[in-house]
Amino acid sequence: MLAKLTSKNQLTLPKAVVSDLKGYEYFDVTRETGRIVLTPVRLTRVEAVRAKLAELGVDEDDVAKAVAWARRGK
């Protein structure tokens, strides 16, 4: 089976490969000896939010400042 890498670095996995992985939306991606390995991961909403905040570089201090700013408007 083949999967083509698009110009946007996206892969569409063959249906036969993912048919047994129903319910998984996220995959941990690692490289092992010239191979790309995808491992299904179930993220809770909290983990997904934390991952996105980390990706954006938002830390606890930024969140505290944002909450303080929002509370000033009341």
PQR file of N, CA, C, O and H, with PARSE charges and radii, in Angstrom:
ATOM      1  N   MET A   1       0.838  -1.171   0.000 -0.4000 1.5000
ATOM      2  CA  MET A   1       0.000   0.000   0.000 -0.0000 2.0000
ATOM      3  C   MET A   1       0.889   1.242   0.000  0.5500 1.7000
ATOM      4  O   MET A   1       1.959   1.253   0.609 -0.5500 1.4000
ATOM      5  N   LEU A   2       0.443   2.256  -0.672 -0.4000 1.5000
ATOM      6  CA  LEU A   2       1.175   3.504  -0.739 -0.0000 2.0000
ATOM      7  C   LEU A   2       0.358   4.645  -0.141  0.5500 1.7000
ATOM      8  O   LEU A   2      -0.872   4.646  -0.202 -0.5500 1.4000
ATOM      9  H   LEU A   2      -0.426   2.246  -1.167  0.4000 1.0000
ATOM     10  N   ALA A   3       1.061   5.611   0.436 -0.4000 1.5000
ATOM     11  CA  ALA A   3       0.457   6.857   0.900 -0.0000 2.0000
ATOM     12  C   ALA A   3       1.308   7.972   0.308  0.5500 1.7000
ATOM     13  O   ALA A   3       2.535   7.941   0.406 -0.5500 1.4000
ATOM     14  H   ALA A   3       2.060   5.610   0.486  0.4000 1.0000
ATOM     15  N   LYS A   4       0.661   8.951  -0.303 -0.4000 1.5000
ATOM     16  CA  LYS A   4       1.387  10.035  -0.947 -0.0000 2.0000
ATOM     17  C   LYS A   4       1.483  11.239  -0.014  0.5500 1.7000
ATOM     18  O   LYS A   4       0.506  11.644   0.615 -0.5500 1.4000
ATOM     19  H   LYS A   4      -0.336   8.976  -0.383  0.4000 1.0000
ATOM     20  N   LEU A   5       2.695  11.799   0.056 -0.4000 1.5000
ATOM     21  CA  LEU A   5       2.924  13.012   0.827 -0.0000 2.0000
ATOM     22  C   LEU A   5       2.572  14.202  -0.051  0.5500 1.7000
ATOM     23  O   LEU A   5       3.122  14.356  -1.141 -0.5500 1.4000
ATOM     24  H   LEU A   5       3.489  11.470  -0.455  0.4000 1.0000
ATOM     25  N   THR A   6       1.652  15.049   0.420 -0.4000 1.5000
ATOM     26  CA  THR A   6       1.223  16.204  -0.370 -0.0000 2.0000
ATOM     27  C   THR A   6       2.181  17.373  -0.166  0.5500 1.7000
ATOM     28  O   THR A   6       3.080  17.311   0.672 -0.5500 1.4000
ATOM     29  H   THR A   6       1.205  14.924   1.305  0.4000 1.0000
ATOM     30  N   SER A   7       1.983  18.421  -0.929 -0.4000 1.5000
ATOM     31  CA  SER A   7       2.819  19.618  -0.805 -0.0000 2.0000
ATOM     32  C   SER A   7       2.650  20.294   0.556  0.5500 1.7000
ATOM     33  O   SER A   7       3.487  21.104   0.954 -0.5500 1.4000
ATOM     34  H   SER A   7       1.252  18.471  -1.611  0.4000 1.0000
ATOM     35  N   LYS A   8       1.569  19.965   1.273 -0.4000 1.5000
ATOM     36  CA  LYS A   8       1.316  20.523   2.607 -0.0000 2.0000
ATOM     37  C   LYS A   8       1.751  19.554   3.712  0.5500 1.7000
ATOM     38  O   LYS A   8       1.326  19.679   4.860 -0.5500 1.4000
ATOM     39  H   LYS A   8       0.889  19.307   0.950  0.4000 1.0000
ATOM     40  N   ASN A   9       2.605  18.582   3.350 -0.4000 1.5000
ATOM     41  CA  ASN A   9       3.102  17.576   4.298 -0.0000 2.0000
ATOM     42  C   ASN A   9       1.993  16.750   4.938  0.5500 1.7000
ATOM     43  O   ASN A   9       2.082  16.398   6.115 -0.5500 1.4000
ATOM     44  H   ASN A   9       2.951  18.480   2.417  0.4000 1.0000
ATOM     45  N   GLN A  10       0.964  16.444   4.182 -0.4000 1.5000
ATOM     46  CA  GLN A  10      -0.136  15.630   4.688 -0.0000 2.0000
ATOM     47  C   GLN A  10      -0.116  14.263   4.020  0.5500 1.7000
ATOM     48  O   GLN A  10       0.223  14.136   2.843 -0.5500 1.4000
ATOM     49  H   GLN A  10       0.892  16.730   3.227  0.4000 1.0000
ATOM     50  N   LEU A  11      -0.483  13.249   4.785 -0.4000 1.5000
ATOM     51  CA  LEU A  11      -0.607  11.892   4.270 -0.0000 2.0000
ATOM     52  C   LEU A  11      -2.037  11.416   4.445  0.5500 1.7000
ATOM     53  O   LEU A  11      -2.671  11.687   5.465 -0.5500 1.4000
ATOM     54  H   LEU A  11      -0.759  13.353   5.741  0.4000 1.0000
ATOM     55  N   THR A  12      -2.533  10.717   3.460 -0.4000 1.5000
ATOM     56  CA  THR A  12      -3.809  10.038   3.612 -0.0000 2.0000
ATOM     57  C   THR A  12      -3.482   8.561   3.754  0.5500 1.7000
ATOM     58  O   THR A  12      -2.904   7.952   2.855 -0.5500 1.4000
ATOM     59  H   THR A  12      -2.018  10.497   2.631  0.4000 1.0000
ATOM     60  N   LEU A  13      -3.855   7.997   4.885 -0.4000 1.5000
ATOM     61  CA  LEU A  13      -3.541   6.598   5.139 -0.0000 2.0000
ATOM     62  C   LEU A  13      -4.581   5.705   4.480  0.5500 1.7000
ATOM     63  O   LEU A  13      -5.769   6.030   4.482 -0.5500 1.4000
ATOM     64  H   LEU A  13      -4.324   8.492   5.616  0.4000 1.0000
ATOM     65  N   PRO A  14      -4.149   4.588   3.920 -0.5600 1.5000
ATOM     66  CA  PRO A  14      -5.098   3.669   3.288  0.2800 2.0000
ATOM     67  C   PRO A  14      -6.145   3.174   4.280  0.5500 1.7000
ATOM     68  O   PRO A  14      -5.846   2.924   5.448 -0.5500 1.4000
ATOM     69  N   LYS A  15      -7.368   3.040   3.798 -0.4000 1.5000
ATOM     70  CA  LYS A  15      -8.483   2.606   4.635 -0.0000 2.0000
ATOM     71  C   LYS A  15      -8.198   1.260   5.295  0.5500 1.7000
ATOM     72  O   LYS A  15      -8.555   1.046   6.454 -0.5500 1.4000
ATOM     73  H   LYS A  15      -7.611   3.244   2.850  0.4000 1.0000
ATOM     74  N   ALA A  16      -7.566   0.369   4.570 -0.4000 1.5000
ATOM     75  CA  ALA A  16      -7.265  -0.955   5.112 -0.0000 2.0000
ATOM     76  C   ALA A  16      -6.331  -0.877   6.321  0.5500 1.7000
ATOM     77  O   ALA A  16      -6.372  -1.746   7.192 -0.5500 1.4000
ATOM     78  H   ALA A  16      -7.277   0.543   3.629  0.4000 1.0000
ATOM     79  N   VAL A  17      -5.504   0.140   6.379 -0.4000 1.5000
ATOM     80  CA  VAL A  17      -4.567   0.300   7.495 -0.0000 2.0000
ATOM     81  C   VAL A  17      -5.269   0.836   8.732  0.5500 1.7000
ATOM     82  O   VAL A  17      -4.970   0.400   9.843 -0.5500 1.4000
ATOM     83  H   VAL A  17      -5.470   0.846   5.672  0.4000 1.0000
ATOM     84  N   VAL A  18      -6.182   1.756   8.565 -0.4000 1.5000
ATOM     85  CA  VAL A  18      -6.809   2.408   9.718 -0.0000 2.0000
ATOM     86  C   VAL A  18      -8.189   1.852  10.076  0.5500 1.7000
ATOM     87  O   VAL A  18      -8.816   2.324  11.024 -0.5500 1.4000
ATOM     88  H   VAL A  18      -6.425   2.110   7.662  0.4000 1.0000
ATOM     89  N   SER A  19      -8.651   0.884   9.347 -0.4000 1.5000
ATOM     90  CA  SER A  19     -10.008   0.361   9.599 -0.0000 2.0000
ATOM     91  C   SER A  19     -10.169  -0.194  11.012  0.5500 1.7000
ATOM     92  O   SER A  19     -11.262  -0.125  11.575 -0.5500 1.4000
ATOM     93  H   SER A  19      -8.141   0.501   8.577  0.4000 1.0000
ATOM     94  N   ASP A  20      -9.114  -0.738  11.590 -0.4000 1.5000
ATOM     95  CA  ASP A  20      -9.183  -1.273  12.955 -0.0000 2.0000
ATOM     96  C   ASP A  20      -8.896  -0.230  14.024  0.5500 1.7000
ATOM     97  O   ASP A  20      -8.895  -0.549  15.213 -0.5500 1.4000
ATOM     98  H   ASP A  20      -8.226  -0.794  11.133  0.4000 1.0000
ATOM     99  N   LEU A  21      -8.654   1.004  13.619 -0.4000 1.5000
ATOM    100  CA  LEU A  21      -8.278   2.052  14.560 -0.0000 2.0000
ATOM    101  C   LEU A  21      -9.395   3.073  14.763  0.5500 1.7000
ATOM    102  O   LEU A  21      -9.129   4.260  14.951 -0.5500 1.4000
ATOM    103  H   LEU A  21      -8.655   1.263  12.653  0.4000 1.0000
ATOM    104  N   LYS A  22     -10.617   2.619  14.726 -0.4000 1.5000
ATOM    105  CA  LYS A  22     -11.753   3.524  14.903 -0.0000 2.0000
ATOM    106  C   LYS A  22     -11.679   4.196  16.275  0.5500 1.7000
ATOM    107  O   LYS A  22     -11.322   3.564  17.270 -0.5500 1.4000
ATOM    108  H   LYS A  22     -10.833   1.655  14.573  0.4000 1.0000
ATOM    109  N   GLY A  23     -12.017   5.469  16.312 -0.4000 1.5000
ATOM    110  CA  GLY A  23     -12.004   6.209  17.565 -0.0000 2.0000
ATOM    111  C   GLY A  23     -10.704   6.947  17.828  0.5500 1.7000
ATOM    112  O   GLY A  23     -10.624   7.762  18.747 -0.5500 1.4000
ATOM    113  H   GLY A  23     -12.307   5.983  15.504  0.4000 1.0000
ATOM    114  N   TYR A  24      -9.693   6.668  17.032 -0.4000 1.5000
ATOM    115  CA  TYR A  24      -8.424   7.380  17.198 -0.0000 2.0000
ATOM    116  C   TYR A  24      -8.368   8.554  16.243  0.5500 1.7000
ATOM    117  O   TYR A  24      -8.638   8.423  15.049 -0.5500 1.4000
ATOM    118  H   TYR A  24      -9.758   6.006  16.285  0.4000 1.0000
ATOM    119  N   GLU A  25      -8.015   9.690  16.786 -0.4000 1.5000
ATOM    120  CA  GLU A  25      -7.910  10.912  15.991 -0.0000 2.0000
ATOM    121  C   GLU A  25      -6.470  11.416  15.957  0.5500 1.7000
ATOM    122  O   GLU A  25      -6.091  12.172  15.062 -0.5500 1.4000
ATOM    123  H   GLU A  25      -7.795   9.797  17.755  0.4000 1.0000
ATOM    124  N   TYR A  26      -5.675  10.993  16.934 -0.4000 1.5000
ATOM    125  CA  TYR A  26      -4.295  11.448  17.048 -0.0000 2.0000
ATOM    126  C   TYR A  26      -3.343  10.253  17.030  0.5500 1.7000
ATOM    127  O   TYR A  26      -3.676   9.153  17.472 -0.5500 1.4000
ATOM    128  H   TYR A  26      -5.983  10.379  17.660  0.4000 1.0000
ATOM    129  N   PHE A  27      -2.148  10.512  16.505 -0.4000 1.5000
ATOM    130  CA  PHE A  27      -1.116   9.488  16.440 -0.0000 2.0000
ATOM    131  C   PHE A  27       0.206  10.103  16.874  0.5500 1.7000
ATOM    132  O   PHE A  27       0.555  11.205  16.451 -0.5500 1.4000
ATOM    133  H   PHE A  27      -1.877  11.405  16.146  0.4000 1.0000
ATOM    134  N   ASP A  28       0.938   9.390  17.719 -0.4000 1.5000
ATOM    135  CA  ASP A  28       2.286   9.797  18.068 -0.0000 2.0000
ATOM    136  C   ASP A  28       3.176   9.402  16.890  0.5500 1.7000
ATOM    137  O   ASP A  28       3.090   8.278  16.397 -0.5500 1.4000
ATOM    138  H   ASP A  28       0.655   8.495  18.063  0.4000 1.0000
ATOM    139  N   VAL A  29       4.029  10.322  16.439 -0.4000 1.5000
ATOM    140  CA  VAL A  29       4.868  10.080  15.276 -0.0000 2.0000
ATOM    141  C   VAL A  29       6.322  10.019  15.717  0.5500 1.7000
ATOM    142  O   VAL A  29       6.827  10.942  16.358 -0.5500 1.4000
ATOM    143  H   VAL A  29       4.098  11.236  16.840  0.4000 1.0000
ATOM    144  N   THR A  30       6.992   8.922  15.367 -0.4000 1.5000
ATOM    145  CA  THR A  30       8.412   8.777  15.674 -0.0000 2.0000
ATOM    146  C   THR A  30       9.139   8.263  14.435  0.5500 1.7000
ATOM    147  O   THR A  30       8.531   7.713  13.516 -0.5500 1.4000
ATOM    148  H   THR A  30       6.582   8.173  14.847  0.4000 1.0000
ATOM    149  N   ARG A  31      10.452   8.456  14.435 -0.4000 1.5000
ATOM    150  CA  ARG A  31      11.300   7.896  13.374 -0.0000 2.0000
ATOM    151  C   ARG A  31      12.152   6.801  13.979  0.5500 1.7000
ATOM    152  O   ARG A  31      12.759   6.979  15.035 -0.5500 1.4000
ATOM    153  H   ARG A  31      10.946   8.903  15.181  0.4000 1.0000
ATOM    154  N   GLU A  32      12.192   5.672  13.305 -0.4000 1.5000
ATOM    155  CA  GLU A  32      13.005   4.551  13.765 -0.0000 2.0000
ATOM    156  C   GLU A  32      13.733   3.950  12.577  0.5500 1.7000
ATOM    157  O   GLU A  32      13.111   3.336  11.710 -0.5500 1.4000
ATOM    158  H   GLU A  32      11.699   5.527  12.447  0.4000 1.0000
ATOM    159  N   THR A  33      15.018   4.119  12.532 -0.4000 1.5000
ATOM    160  CA  THR A  33      15.865   3.533  11.499 -0.0000 2.0000
ATOM    161  C   THR A  33      15.294   3.743  10.100  0.5500 1.7000
ATOM    162  O   THR A  33      15.084   2.784   9.357 -0.5500 1.4000
ATOM    163  H   THR A  33      15.523   4.618  13.236  0.4000 1.0000
ATOM    164  N   GLY A  34      15.048   4.991   9.751 -0.4000 1.5000
ATOM    165  CA  GLY A  34      14.563   5.302   8.412 -0.0000 2.0000
ATOM    166  C   GLY A  34      13.088   5.028   8.184  0.5500 1.7000
ATOM    167  O   GLY A  34      12.624   5.086   7.045 -0.5500 1.4000
ATOM    168  H   GLY A  34      15.219   5.770  10.354  0.4000 1.0000
ATOM    169  N   ARG A  35      12.350   4.733   9.227 -0.4000 1.5000
ATOM    170  CA  ARG A  35      10.910   4.467   9.112 -0.0000 2.0000
ATOM    171  C   ARG A  35      10.129   5.505   9.905  0.5500 1.7000
ATOM    172  O   ARG A  35      10.616   6.039  10.901 -0.5500 1.4000
ATOM    173  H   ARG A  35      12.727   4.685  10.151  0.4000 1.0000
ATOM    174  N   ILE A  36       8.930   5.779   9.458 -0.4000 1.5000
ATOM    175  CA  ILE A  36       8.002   6.619  10.209 -0.0000 2.0000
ATOM    176  C   ILE A  36       7.033   5.681  10.910  0.5500 1.7000
ATOM    177  O   ILE A  36       6.384   4.856  10.266 -0.5500 1.4000
ATOM    178  H   ILE A  36       8.534   5.345   8.648  0.4000 1.0000
ATOM    179  N   VAL A  37       6.935   5.806  12.218 -0.4000 1.5000
ATOM    180  CA  VAL A  37       6.070   4.930  13.004 -0.0000 2.0000
ATOM    181  C   VAL A  37       4.948   5.764  13.603  0.5500 1.7000
ATOM    182  O   VAL A  37       5.201   6.762  14.277 -0.5500 1.4000
ATOM    183  H   VAL A  37       7.462   6.476  12.741  0.4000 1.0000
ATOM    184  N   LEU A  38       3.699   5.353  13.355 -0.4000 1.5000
ATOM    185  CA  LEU A  38       2.524   6.022  13.914 -0.0000 2.0000
ATOM    186  C   LEU A  38       1.928   5.135  15.001  0.5500 1.7000
ATOM    187  O   LEU A  38       1.637   3.962  14.766 -0.5500 1.4000
ATOM    188  H   LEU A  38       3.493   4.542  12.807  0.4000 1.0000
ATOM    189  N   THR A  39       1.750   5.703  16.190 -0.4000 1.5000
ATOM    190  CA  THR A  39       1.156   4.970  17.299 -0.0000 2.0000
ATOM    191  C   THR A  39      -0.125   5.683  17.717  0.5500 1.7000
ATOM    192  O   THR A  39      -0.078   6.855  18.091 -0.5500 1.4000
ATOM    193  H   THR A  39       1.987   6.656  16.381  0.4000 1.0000
ATOM    194  N   PRO A  40      -1.276   4.994  17.662 -0.5600 1.5000
ATOM    195  CA  PRO A  40      -2.541   5.634  18.039  0.2800 2.0000
ATOM    196  C   PRO A  40      -2.517   6.109  19.487  0.5500 1.7000
ATOM    197  O   PRO A  40      -2.019   5.418  20.375 -0.5500 1.4000
ATOM    198  N   VAL A  41      -3.065   7.307  19.707 -0.4000 1.5000
ATOM    199  CA  VAL A  41      -3.098   7.912  21.042 -0.0000 2.0000
ATOM    200  C   VAL A  41      -4.492   8.471  21.285  0.5500 1.7000
ATOM    201  O   VAL A  41      -5.070   9.127  20.418 -0.5500 1.4000
ATOM    202  H   VAL A  41      -3.469   7.869  18.986  0.4000 1.0000
ATOM    203  N   ARG A  42      -5.017   8.207  22.456 -0.4000 1.5000
ATOM    204  CA  ARG A  42      -6.289   8.817  22.853 -0.0000 2.0000
ATOM    205  C   ARG A  42      -5.970   9.997  23.763  0.5500 1.7000
ATOM    206  O   ARG A  42      -5.457   9.824  24.868 -0.5500 1.4000
ATOM    207  H   ARG A  42      -4.547   7.674  23.160  0.4000 1.0000
ATOM    208  N   LEU A  43      -6.277  11.181  23.288 -0.4000 1.5000
ATOM    209  CA  LEU A  43      -6.048  12.388  24.075 -0.0000 2.0000
ATOM    210  C   LEU A  43      -7.345  12.825  24.727  0.5500 1.7000
ATOM    211  O   LEU A  43      -8.410  12.788  24.111 -0.5500 1.4000
ATOM    212  H   LEU A  43      -6.694  11.321  22.390  0.4000 1.0000
ATOM    213  N   THR A  44      -7.244  13.237  25.972 -0.4000 1.5000
ATOM    214  CA  THR A  44      -8.406  13.871  26.578 -0.0000 2.0000
ATOM    215  C   THR A  44      -8.420  15.310  26.093  0.5500 1.7000
ATOM    216  O   THR A  44      -7.420  15.793  25.562 -0.5500 1.4000
ATOM    217  H   THR A  44      -6.378  13.268  26.472  0.4000 1.0000
ATOM    218  N   ARG A  45      -9.504  15.980  26.264 -0.4000 1.5000
ATOM    219  CA  ARG A  45      -9.581  17.379  25.844 -0.0000 2.0000
ATOM    220  C   ARG A  45      -8.531  18.224  26.546  0.5500 1.7000
ATOM    221  O   ARG A  45      -7.957  19.134  25.948 -0.5500 1.4000
ATOM    222  H   ARG A  45     -10.316  15.587  26.695  0.4000 1.0000
ATOM    223  N   VAL A  46      -8.282  17.924  27.804 -0.4000 1.5000
ATOM    224  CA  VAL A  46      -7.292  18.678  28.569 -0.0000 2.0000
ATOM    225  C   VAL A  46      -5.909  18.507  27.941  0.5500 1.7000
ATOM    226  O   VAL A  46      -5.172  19.479  27.778 -0.5500 1.4000
ATOM    227  H   VAL A  46      -8.748  17.184  28.289  0.4000 1.0000
ATOM    228  N   GLU A  47      -5.559  17.264  27.590 -0.4000 1.5000
ATOM    229  CA  GLU A  47      -4.255  17.019  26.976 -0.0000 2.0000
ATOM    230  C   GLU A  47      -4.148  17.735  25.636  0.5500 1.7000
ATOM    231  O   GLU A  47      -3.094  18.275  25.301 -0.5500 1.4000
ATOM    232  H   GLU A  47      -6.157  16.474  27.722  0.4000 1.0000
ATOM    233  N   ALA A  48      -5.227  17.741  24.873 -0.4000 1.5000
ATOM    234  CA  ALA A  48      -5.220  18.415  23.578 -0.0000 2.0000
ATOM    235  C   ALA A  48      -5.022  19.921  23.746  0.5500 1.7000
ATOM    236  O   ALA A  48      -4.285  20.541  22.979 -0.5500 1.4000
ATOM    237  H   ALA A  48      -6.084  17.302  25.145  0.4000 1.0000
ATOM    238  N   VAL A  49      -5.676  20.507  24.746 -0.4000 1.5000
ATOM    239  CA  VAL A  49      -5.525  21.944  25.005 -0.0000 2.0000
ATOM    240  C   VAL A  49      -4.099  22.237  25.455  0.5500 1.7000
ATOM    241  O   VAL A  49      -3.492  23.203  24.993 -0.5500 1.4000
ATOM    242  H   VAL A  49      -6.274  20.003  25.370  0.4000 1.0000
ATOM    243  N   ARG A  50      -3.559  21.417  26.348 -0.4000 1.5000
ATOM    244  CA  ARG A  50      -2.182  21.626  26.804 -0.0000 2.0000
ATOM    245  C   ARG A  50      -1.188  21.512  25.659  0.5500 1.7000
ATOM    246  O   ARG A  50      -0.239  22.292  25.574 -0.5500 1.4000
ATOM    247  H   ARG A  50      -4.052  20.632  26.723  0.4000 1.0000
ATOM    248  N   ALA A  51      -1.403  20.543  24.781 -0.4000 1.5000
ATOM    249  CA  ALA A  51      -0.512  20.370  23.625 -0.0000 2.0000
ATOM    250  C   ALA A  51      -0.564  21.597  22.714  0.5500 1.7000
ATOM    251  O   ALA A  51       0.469  22.059  22.229 -0.5500 1.4000
ATOM    252  H   ALA A  51      -2.173  19.909  24.849  0.4000 1.0000
ATOM    253  N   LYS A  52      -1.762  22.119  22.484 -0.4000 1.5000
ATOM    254  CA  LYS A  52      -1.906  23.299  21.625 -0.0000 2.0000
ATOM    255  C   LYS A  52      -1.252  24.518  22.263  0.5500 1.7000
ATOM    256  O   LYS A  52      -0.572  25.282  21.578 -0.5500 1.4000
ATOM    257  H   LYS A  52      -2.601  21.744  22.878  0.4000 1.0000
ATOM    258  N   LEU A  53      -1.448  24.710  23.564 -0.4000 1.5000
ATOM    259  CA  LEU A  53      -0.823  25.833  24.261 -0.0000 2.0000
ATOM    260  C   LEU A  53       0.705  25.729  24.187  0.5500 1.7000
ATOM    261  O   LEU A  53       1.386  26.730  23.967 -0.5500 1.4000
ATOM    262  H   LEU A  53      -2.000  24.090  24.121  0.4000 1.0000
ATOM    263  N   ALA A  54       1.235  24.526  24.370 -0.4000 1.5000
ATOM    264  CA  ALA A  54       2.684  24.323  24.283 -0.0000 2.0000
ATOM    265  C   ALA A  54       3.176  24.629  22.876  0.5500 1.7000
ATOM    266  O   ALA A  54       4.229  25.241  22.699 -0.5500 1.4000
ATOM    267  H   ALA A  54       0.681  23.713  24.549  0.4000 1.0000
ATOM    268  N   GLU A  55       2.418  24.205  21.885 -0.4000 1.5000
ATOM    269  CA  GLU A  55       2.785  24.464  20.487 -0.0000 2.0000
ATOM    270  C   GLU A  55       2.840  25.965  20.203  0.5500 1.7000
ATOM    271  O   GLU A  55       3.680  26.430  19.431 -0.5500 1.4000
ATOM    272  H   GLU A  55       1.563  23.708  22.029  0.4000 1.0000
ATOM    273  N   LEU A  56       1.940  26.715  20.833 -0.4000 1.5000
ATOM    274  CA  LEU A  56       1.877  28.159  20.637 -0.0000 2.0000
ATOM    275  C   LEU A  56       2.844  28.918  21.545  0.5500 1.7000
ATOM    276  O   LEU A  56       3.019  30.127  21.396 -0.5500 1.4000
ATOM    277  H   LEU A  56       1.258  26.338  21.460  0.4000 1.0000
ATOM    278  N   GLY A  57       3.467  28.214  22.479 -0.4000 1.5000
ATOM    279  CA  GLY A  57       4.403  28.862  23.387 -0.0000 2.0000
ATOM    280  C   GLY A  57       3.730  29.605  24.522  0.5500 1.7000
ATOM    281  O   GLY A  57       4.326  30.506  25.112 -0.5500 1.4000
ATOM    282  H   GLY A  57       3.325  27.232  22.601  0.4000 1.0000
ATOM    283  N   VAL A  58       2.493  29.240  24.839 -0.4000 1.5000
ATOM    284  CA  VAL A  58       1.753  29.882  25.924 -0.0000 2.0000
ATOM    285  C   VAL A  58       2.057  29.131  27.220  0.5500 1.7000
ATOM    286  O   VAL A  58       1.871  27.916  27.293 -0.5500 1.4000
ATOM    287  H   VAL A  58       2.008  28.508  24.361  0.4000 1.0000
ATOM    288  N   ASP A  59       2.525  29.856  28.249 -0.4000 1.5000
ATOM    289  CA  ASP A  59       2.836  29.203  29.513 -0.0000 2.0000
ATOM    290  C   ASP A  59       1.848  29.640  30.600  0.5500 1.7000
ATOM    291  O   ASP A  59       0.926  30.413  30.341 -0.5500 1.4000
ATOM    292  H   ASP A  59       2.676  30.842  28.190  0.4000 1.0000
ATOM    293  N   GLU A  60       2.056  29.133  31.819 -0.4000 1.5000
ATOM    294  CA  GLU A  60       1.136  29.419  32.928 -0.0000 2.0000
ATOM    295  C   GLU A  60       1.052  30.910  33.232  0.5500 1.7000
ATOM    296  O   GLU A  60      -0.019  31.419  33.560 -0.5500 1.4000
ATOM    297  H   GLU A  60       2.805  28.505  32.030  0.4000 1.0000
ATOM    298  N   ASP A  61       2.166  31.602  33.127 -0.4000 1.5000
ATOM    299  CA  ASP A  61       2.183  33.042  33.387 -0.0000 2.0000
ATOM    300  C   ASP A  61       1.312  33.784  32.371  0.5500 1.7000
ATOM    301  O   ASP A  61       0.592  34.716  32.729 -0.5500 1.4000
ATOM    302  H   ASP A  61       3.037  31.188  32.860  0.4000 1.0000
ATOM    303  N   ASP A  62       1.380  33.370  31.111 -0.4000 1.5000
ATOM    304  CA  ASP A  62       0.548  33.985  30.074 -0.0000 2.0000
ATOM    305  C   ASP A  62      -0.938  33.784  30.378  0.5500 1.7000
ATOM    306  O   ASP A  62      -1.744  34.698  30.204 -0.5500 1.4000
ATOM    307  H   ASP A  62       1.965  32.613  30.820  0.4000 1.0000
ATOM    308  N   VAL A  63      -1.286  32.591  30.830 -0.4000 1.5000
ATOM    309  CA  VAL A  63      -2.686  32.291  31.151 -0.0000 2.0000
ATOM    310  C   VAL A  63      -3.140  33.132  32.339  0.5500 1.7000
ATOM    311  O   VAL A  63      -4.240  33.684  32.324 -0.5500 1.4000
ATOM    312  H   VAL A  63      -0.631  31.849  30.972  0.4000 1.0000
ATOM    313  N   ALA A  64      -2.301  33.232  33.365 -0.4000 1.5000
ATOM    314  CA  ALA A  64      -2.652  34.031  34.546 -0.0000 2.0000
ATOM    315  C   ALA A  64      -2.868  35.489  34.161  0.5500 1.7000
ATOM    316  O   ALA A  64      -3.812  36.124  34.632 -0.5500 1.4000
ATOM    317  H   ALA A  64      -1.408  32.784  33.376  0.4000 1.0000
ATOM    318  N   LYS A  65      -1.997  36.023  33.306 -0.4000 1.5000
ATOM    319  CA  LYS A  65      -2.158  37.399  32.849 -0.0000 2.0000
ATOM    320  C   LYS A  65      -3.446  37.580  32.056  0.5500 1.7000
ATOM    321  O   LYS A  65      -4.129  38.594  32.204 -0.5500 1.4000
ATOM    322  H   LYS A  65      -1.230  35.508  32.924  0.4000 1.0000
ATOM    323  N   ALA A  66      -3.780  36.606  31.218 -0.4000 1.5000
ATOM    324  CA  ALA A  66      -5.001  36.690  30.414 -0.0000 2.0000
ATOM    325  C   ALA A  66      -6.244  36.649  31.297  0.5500 1.7000
ATOM    326  O   ALA A  66      -7.205  37.378  31.053 -0.5500 1.4000
ATOM    327  H   ALA A  66      -3.225  35.783  31.098  0.4000 1.0000
ATOM    328  N   VAL A  67      -6.225  35.800  32.319 -0.4000 1.5000
ATOM    329  CA  VAL A  67      -7.361  35.712  33.252 -0.0000 2.0000
ATOM    330  C   VAL A  67      -7.502  37.020  34.020  0.5500 1.7000
ATOM    331  O   VAL A  67      -8.608  37.538  34.175 -0.5500 1.4000
ATOM    332  H   VAL A  67      -5.444  35.208  32.517  0.4000 1.0000
ATOM    333  N   ALA A  68      -6.393  37.547  34.494 -0.4000 1.5000
ATOM    334  CA  ALA A  68      -6.434  38.834  35.210 -0.0000 2.0000
ATOM    335  C   ALA A  68      -6.972  39.943  34.321  0.5500 1.7000
ATOM    336  O   ALA A  68      -7.781  40.761  34.760 -0.5500 1.4000
ATOM    337  H   ALA A  68      -5.495  37.126  34.368  0.4000 1.0000
ATOM    338  N   TRP A  69      -6.521  39.972  33.064 -0.4000 1.5000
ATOM    339  CA  TRP A  69      -7.005  40.974  32.116 -0.0000 2.0000
ATOM    340  C   TRP A  69      -8.516  40.833  31.898  0.5500 1.7000
ATOM    341  O   TRP A  69      -9.239  41.829  31.887 -0.5500 1.4000
ATOM    342  H   TRP A  69      -5.864  39.308  32.707  0.4000 1.0000
ATOM    343  N   ALA A  70      -8.985  39.600  31.726 -0.4000 1.5000
ATOM    344  CA  ALA A  70     -10.403  39.360  31.487 -0.0000 2.0000
ATOM    345  C   ALA A  70     -11.256  39.744  32.690  0.5500 1.7000
ATOM    346  O   ALA A  70     -12.367  40.249  32.526 -0.5500 1.4000
ATOM    347  H   ALA A  70      -8.397  38.791  31.735  0.4000 1.0000
ATOM    348  N   ARG A  71     -10.758  39.515  33.872 -0.4000 1.5000
ATOM    349  CA  ARG A  71     -11.506  39.828  35.086 -0.0000 2.0000
ATOM    350  C   ARG A  71     -11.583  41.317  35.361  0.5500 1.7000
ATOM    351  O   ARG A  71     -12.492  41.762  36.063 -0.5500 1.4000
ATOM    352  H   ARG A  71      -9.855  39.105  34.005  0.4000 1.0000
ATOM    353  N   ARG A  72     -10.658  42.099  34.829 -0.4000 1.5000
ATOM    354  CA  ARG A  72     -10.692  43.564  35.008 -0.0000 2.0000
ATOM    355  C   ARG A  72     -11.900  44.174  34.328  0.5500 1.7000
ATOM    356  O   ARG A  72     -12.353  45.241  34.744 -0.5500 1.4000
ATOM    357  H   ARG A  72      -9.920  41.737  34.258  0.4000 1.0000
ATOM    358  N   GLY A  73     -12.427  43.555  33.320 -0.4000 1.5000
ATOM    359  CA  GLY A  73     -13.555  44.113  32.565 -0.0000 2.0000
ATOM    360  C   GLY A  73     -14.886  44.036  33.293  0.5500 1.7000
ATOM    361  O   GLY A  73     -15.868  44.621  32.836 -0.5500 1.4000
ATOM    362  H   GLY A  73     -12.059  42.689  32.982  0.4000 1.0000
ATOM    363  N   LYS A  74     -14.942  43.330  34.412 -0.4000 1.5000
ATOM    364  CA  LYS A  74     -16.211  43.176  35.134 -0.0000 2.0000
ATOM    365  C   LYS A  74     -16.475  44.320  36.065  0.5500 1.7000
ATOM    366  O   LYS A  74     -17.501  44.339  36.744 -0.5500 1.4000
ATOM    367  H   LYS A  74     -14.144  42.855  34.783  0.4000 1.0000
TER
END
